Structures are given as C-alpha cells and as structure tokens.
C-alpha cells in the first residue's frame, strides 16, 4: 500500500517534499460554500415501537431540532388483519411519549403515520408521499441473515427517494445520553469524483456546517499490480497528487468548519472503515449510483460492507428516483 502526506494552510504545502508513506492525508483549510447545501425540511423515522428503534428516533429528533424540521414518525403494522383504530392509537401514544423523552424543543413539529404494510414497501412510499428529505432508521446488524436476504435498512437504501441515515447497536454514538443533544464532531465523506459522491458531499457539508464539525474527505486509489511490467504504468506521486488536487477542487470556497482531505490506496471499503476508526469519525456519508446499488451489485459492494461494519452511523445518498406513492393513515399534528 502506498500513500502520500501533506498539510495545506490554504496557500502552500508545509512540506513540499512529498514522500511515499502507508497512508496519504492532505489536510487543507479550503472550503466549499458554493457546493450545494442540503436543507432537511422533513425527516422520516420508521419505528417498530421497540427501545432499539427509539435510539434511531433520538437521532431524528436531534437533527429535526437543529434544522427546525418537520418530523414524521412511521409505524408499520405488518400483520394481515382488519384495521384496528385502538392499536393505532396505542402506537401514536407510544410515539408521543418517546418524543417527549428526547426532544429539547417543546414546539417540535411532528406527526405520526401508521400504515398496515410491509416496512420495505411502506417506508419509501411514505417518504415519497410526504416529500421527506431524510430517512433515519435503525439496522439490527444481523450480518449472516443480511448476507442471504439483505436487511430492511439495505433494502430501503436501494429504493428510498431521499438519503438514508442508518444507525446500529454497536456504533460510536454522537448523542448525549442524558440530554439527547447531538455532538457531531467529525463527518467523513467518501468521494470517488462521481455525481453520487457530490450528493454525499452536499449532505455531509450541510451537517458539518450545522454542527460546526470537522469535515473529512477521502478518496481511495486502486492498487497498482507489481511485476510484469506494471511498475511504470502509474507514477504513485503523480496519482496521489492528482487525486488530492481533485479533492481540493471539489471544495470551492472556505466553509465555517475545519477540513481534512485524505488519499489512500487499497480496497475502498477497508480504507474507509480504517480511516473512520483511526480518526474517530462520527458519521460516514457515501454516494451510490442508482443503477449500481441494486440487488445484484449491492452484496459485496463497498457501500454494503461499510453499512455492515462501520463504527458509526452511515448516510447513504443516491440519485433520487420517486418511489410509488400509496395512501397512508396519519395521526398527530397536521402534516
């Protein structure tokens, strides 16, 4: 594995001698206010009324509090039965109590949505029908079952009409347990210079600016085969410098947050996960292609492996494709 390291102050590198190292990190003070910045006007949080789902609700409430967003809390009754208004009312009451425990904003604008449908179908549908800008949901991290069938969270990431922030039980949390206040210190965006990565960058930038977090950008170069005449096909110094410059150029004007840029060589998912561990990242943002994130290509993909192994929540962004809109029964505050 090869890498380069340099630090930038916005004028020039502190060390002009760029040597080979096992990691490449370009730390700059450049910014990006001209990049598109996402506003999360409506946030959807699915819940199965368990304590584990309520953990994801804590993230959704914290982000809604920060942005002044409308919060929609969705409960799916999967059983095949006639509508039961009593059970629906119990679900709404549970949601109301859960929000009351976690919200620091008395005037939080929220509504409950209860549907009788499979969550994999209902979540994208409700997100589309209510124009959600972000879905926040919990993954139970069952890797062996997910490897065969795919988890609900993975399925939603493939079909959602908006970005999906996935939390999990073993994560490094950025919520204060006592106050539910978010302490989002470090946001990592995996960037491969695609339009999808730009979308992930817009989401990561918005959160980093809102929380005054460090914003980290990482690009991973594919390893160059050694031997057989491949040694001279790519200049390592040139490849790392070019990638570093492209990352720098993706940030167009100084943001009100610290920026760190890293270029590494290896398997993308491994380098992303390793960097997240080393830098104690609180949130990873990844962009995935709409055609490349389907059932066949997801399993074994970088996004899939990061979702299952990340030490922190992961935000998946992809080109938006409207989900089928189906009617849903709404409770609580008007939507």
C-alpha positions as a printed Julia matrix, in Angstrom:
335×3 Matrix{Float64}:
   0.0     0.0     0.0
   1.31    3.43   -0.92
   0.33    6.86    0.23
   1.4    10.46    0.49
   1.05   13.0     3.22
   0.96   16.77    3.14
  -0.64   19.56    5.11
  -2.04   22.67    3.46
  -2.79   26.03    5.04
  -4.74   27.3     2.03
  -1.58   28.79    0.46
   1.04   26.09    0.05
   2.16   22.78    1.46
   4.14   22.97    4.67
   6.35   20.16    3.4
   7.0    20.32   -0.37
   8.84   17.03   -0.31
   6.06   14.5    -0.85
   7.36   11.05    0.02
   5.76    7.63   -0.01
   4.01    6.51    3.17
   1.47    3.86    4.11
  -1.3     6.48    4.3
  -1.97    9.66    2.3
  -3.56   12.6     4.02
  -3.93   16.05    2.56
  -5.08   18.4     5.32
  -6.28   21.73    3.99
  -8.09   24.83    5.12
 -10.0    25.24    1.87
 -13.8    25.38    1.79
 -16.97   24.85   -0.2
 -19.73   27.33    0.36
 -20.58   27.18   -3.36
 -21.3    23.46   -3.1
 -24.99   22.66   -2.89
 -26.07   22.59    0.74
 -28.95   20.32    1.74
 -31.76   21.54    3.99
 -33.6    18.74    5.79
 -37.1    20.2     5.84
 -38.85   16.89    6.51
 -37.37   13.89    8.29
 -38.95   10.43    8.33
 -38.12    7.98   11.12
 -39.59    4.45   10.97
 -40.17    2.72   14.32
 -41.34   -0.7    15.44
 -42.03    0.74   18.92
 -39.03   -1.02   20.46
 -36.29    0.6    22.51
 -33.84   -0.13   19.69
 -35.94    1.83   17.18
 -36.28    4.63   19.69
 -32.5     5.01   19.56
 -32.82    5.99   15.89
 -35.67    8.3    16.86
 -33.21   10.13   19.11
 -31.03   10.95   16.08
 -34.06   12.03   14.05
 -35.27   14.33   16.82
 -31.8    15.83   17.34
 -31.45   16.63   13.62
 -35.02   17.95   13.44
 -34.34   20.16   16.47
 -31.19   21.51   14.81
 -32.77   22.23   11.44
 -36.26   23.13   12.63
 -37.54   20.22   10.54
 -40.93   18.57   10.36
 -40.57   15.09   11.92
 -42.67   12.2    10.63
 -42.59    9.01   12.71
 -43.79    5.95   10.81
 -45.07    2.71   12.32
 -45.89   -0.24   10.05
 -48.35   -2.89   11.22
 -47.33   -5.88    9.16
 -49.95   -8.36   10.33
 -52.72   -9.33    7.94
 -55.79   -8.13    9.79
 -58.59   -5.61    9.59
 -57.72   -2.04   10.6
 -57.6    -1.58   14.37
 -58.03    2.02   15.49
 -57.3     1.04   19.09
 -53.89   -0.38   18.27
 -53.17    2.59   16.05
 -53.95    4.93   18.94
 -51.62    2.94   21.21
 -48.83    3.26   18.63
 -49.35    7.01   18.4
 -49.3     7.31   22.2
 -46.03    5.35   22.37
 -44.5     7.65   19.76
 -45.69   10.74   21.64
 -44.1     9.51   24.88
 -40.84    8.6    23.12
 -40.64   12.05   21.53
 -41.39   13.73   24.84
 -38.46   11.93   26.46
 -35.99   13.0    23.78
 -36.98   16.35   22.34
 -35.41   19.5    23.77
 -37.71   21.71   21.7
 -41.24   21.9    23.16
 -42.62   23.17   19.86
 -41.18   20.28   17.82
 -43.32   19.92   14.7
 -44.12   16.22   14.41
 -46.73   13.78   13.17
 -47.26   10.04   13.44
 -48.06    7.93   10.4
 -49.47    4.41   10.92
 -49.87    2.04    7.97
 -50.67   -1.62    7.55
 -47.97   -2.73    5.16
 -44.55   -4.31    4.89
 -41.86   -1.82    6.01
 -39.74   -2.39    2.9
 -42.63   -1.18    0.74
 -44.15    1.35    3.13
 -41.07    3.36    4.12
 -40.09    4.54    0.6
 -43.76    5.09   -0.26
 -44.44    7.28    2.78
 -41.14    9.13    2.24
 -42.23    9.94   -1.31
 -45.81   10.87   -0.49
 -44.7    13.26    2.26
 -41.65   14.63    0.38
 -39.17   13.54    3.03
 -35.63   14.94    2.73
 -34.03   12.35    5.0
 -34.87    8.92    6.44
 -33.33    7.98    9.8
 -33.62    4.31   10.72
 -32.08    1.53   12.76
 -30.23   -1.51   11.44
 -30.15   -4.55   13.7
 -26.81   -5.67   12.26
 -27.58   -9.32   11.58
 -24.74   -9.95    9.11
 -25.37  -13.64    8.41
 -29.07  -13.19    7.7
 -28.42   -9.98    5.79
 -25.82  -11.72    3.63
 -28.55  -14.04    2.37
 -31.6   -11.79    2.19
 -30.44   -8.24    2.82
 -31.55   -6.23    5.82
 -34.52   -3.88    5.85
 -32.15   -0.92    6.06
 -30.23   -2.1     2.98
 -33.46   -2.56    1.08
 -34.59    0.95    1.97
 -31.23    2.37    0.84
 -31.88    0.87   -2.61
 -35.37    2.29   -3.07
 -35.7     5.42   -0.92
 -36.44    8.72   -2.72
 -34.09   10.57   -0.35
 -30.87    9.96    1.64
 -30.98    7.36    4.4
 -29.08    7.67    7.68
 -28.6     4.2     9.18
 -27.74    3.67   12.84
 -26.83    0.39   14.55
 -26.37   -1.06   18.05
 -22.53   -1.18   18.12
 -21.96    2.33   16.85
 -19.96    5.2    18.29
 -22.89    7.41   19.23
 -22.85   11.2    18.83
 -25.9    11.72   21.01
 -25.6    12.74   24.65
 -27.48   10.07   26.6
 -28.86   12.45   29.21
 -29.91   15.38   27.02
 -30.26   13.81   23.54
 -28.12   16.71   22.26
 -26.04   15.83   19.2
 -22.28   16.2    19.42
 -21.36   15.55   15.79
 -17.62   16.28   15.79
 -16.32   14.57   12.64
 -18.08   13.84    9.33
 -16.38   11.67    6.69
 -17.41   11.79    3.01
 -16.17    9.01    0.71
 -15.52   10.71   -2.64
 -14.84    8.98   -5.97
 -15.47   12.13   -8.08
 -18.86   10.92   -9.29
 -22.13   12.86   -9.19
 -23.26   10.5    -6.45
 -20.25   11.49   -4.36
 -21.13   15.14   -4.88
 -24.58   14.38   -3.49
 -23.0    12.71   -0.45
 -20.72   15.74   -0.09
 -23.7    18.1    -0.11
 -25.33   16.14    2.7
 -22.11   15.84    4.69
 -21.33   19.53    4.21
 -24.77   20.54    5.43
 -24.4    18.53    8.63
 -20.79   19.66    9.2
 -21.75   23.31    8.81
 -24.81   22.98   11.01
 -22.9    21.26   13.82
 -19.55   23.03   13.25
 -17.92   19.64   12.75
 -14.66   18.66   11.11
 -15.33   17.64    7.51
 -13.14   14.81    6.2
 -12.95   13.82    2.51
 -11.37   10.52    1.47
 -10.55    9.11   -1.96
  -9.19    5.58   -2.44
  -6.94    4.65   -5.36
  -6.94    1.12   -6.7
  -3.63   -0.69   -6.05
  -1.21   -0.91   -8.98
  -0.18   -4.52   -9.76
   3.5    -5.15   -9.05
   5.66   -7.05  -11.52
   5.06   -7.98  -15.13
   5.9    -4.52  -16.41
   3.16   -2.72  -14.44
   5.57   -0.72  -12.29
   5.8     2.17  -14.74
   2.12    2.41  -15.69
   1.39    4.93  -12.95
   3.55    7.32  -11.05
   2.47    6.93   -7.39
   3.41   10.5    -6.54
   1.5    11.83   -9.54
  -1.59    9.7    -8.85
  -1.83   10.8    -5.23
  -1.15   14.43   -6.07
  -3.75   14.42   -8.83
  -6.36   12.84   -6.57
  -5.51   15.31   -3.82
  -5.91   18.25   -6.18
  -9.27   16.94   -7.41
 -10.47   16.64   -3.82
  -9.25   20.17   -3.13
 -11.09   21.4    -6.22
 -14.35   19.8    -5.06
 -14.32   22.38   -2.25
 -14.88   25.78   -3.79
 -14.8    28.35   -1.02
 -13.95   28.29    2.73
 -16.58   26.61    4.9
 -17.09   27.58    8.54
 -15.61   24.25    9.62
 -12.25   22.53    9.6
 -11.49   20.43    6.51
  -9.22   17.39    6.21
  -8.63   15.52    2.96
  -7.15   12.02    2.66
  -6.0     9.95   -0.31
  -5.3     6.27    0.24
  -4.59    3.18   -1.81
  -6.31   -0.19   -1.37
  -9.77   -1.69   -1.14
 -12.19    1.25   -0.82
 -14.38   -0.2     1.93
 -11.36   -1.24    4.0
  -9.7     2.16    3.72
 -12.95    3.96    4.56
 -13.51    1.78    7.63
  -9.88    2.05    8.73
  -9.88    5.82    8.39
 -13.17    6.04   10.3
 -11.64    4.06   13.17
  -8.35    5.98   13.19
  -9.92    9.42   13.01
 -12.82    8.55   15.36
 -15.38    9.58   12.75
 -18.96   10.12   13.95
 -20.75    9.86   10.59
 -19.79    8.39    7.2
 -21.5     9.76    4.06
 -21.42    7.73    0.84
 -22.97    8.27   -2.57
 -24.09    5.26   -4.62
 -25.24    5.04   -8.21
 -28.91    4.4    -8.79
 -28.16    1.61  -11.27
 -25.23    0.24   -9.3
 -26.95   -0.17   -5.96
 -29.4    -2.86   -6.99
 -29.97   -6.32   -5.57
 -27.18   -7.99   -7.56
 -24.48   -5.37   -7.13
 -25.13   -4.34   -3.51
 -23.96   -7.57   -1.9
 -20.2    -7.44   -1.57
 -20.14   -3.79   -2.65
 -18.25   -1.09   -0.79
 -21.47    0.58    0.4
 -22.87   -2.7     1.7
 -19.71   -3.56    3.63
 -19.41   -0.1     5.11
 -23.06   -0.23    6.18
 -22.49   -3.55    7.97
 -19.11   -2.82    9.54
 -18.92    0.92   10.18
 -18.12    2.01   13.75
 -20.61    4.9    13.43
 -23.86    5.79   11.64
 -23.76    5.84    7.83
 -25.63    8.17    5.46
 -26.34    6.73    2.01
 -27.22    9.17   -0.79
 -28.07    8.24   -4.37
 -29.73    9.89   -7.37
 -33.33   10.42   -6.4
 -35.96    8.23   -8.01
 -39.52    8.73   -6.74
 -40.98    5.69   -5.0
 -44.52    4.58   -5.68
 -46.94    6.66   -3.64
 -49.58    4.79   -1.65
 -52.18    6.19    0.76
 -51.18    6.23    4.43
 -53.18    6.94    7.56
 -51.81    9.9     9.51
 -52.11   10.73   13.18
 -50.83   13.51   15.42
 -50.06   17.05   14.34
 -51.22   18.08   10.84
 -48.72   17.35    8.07
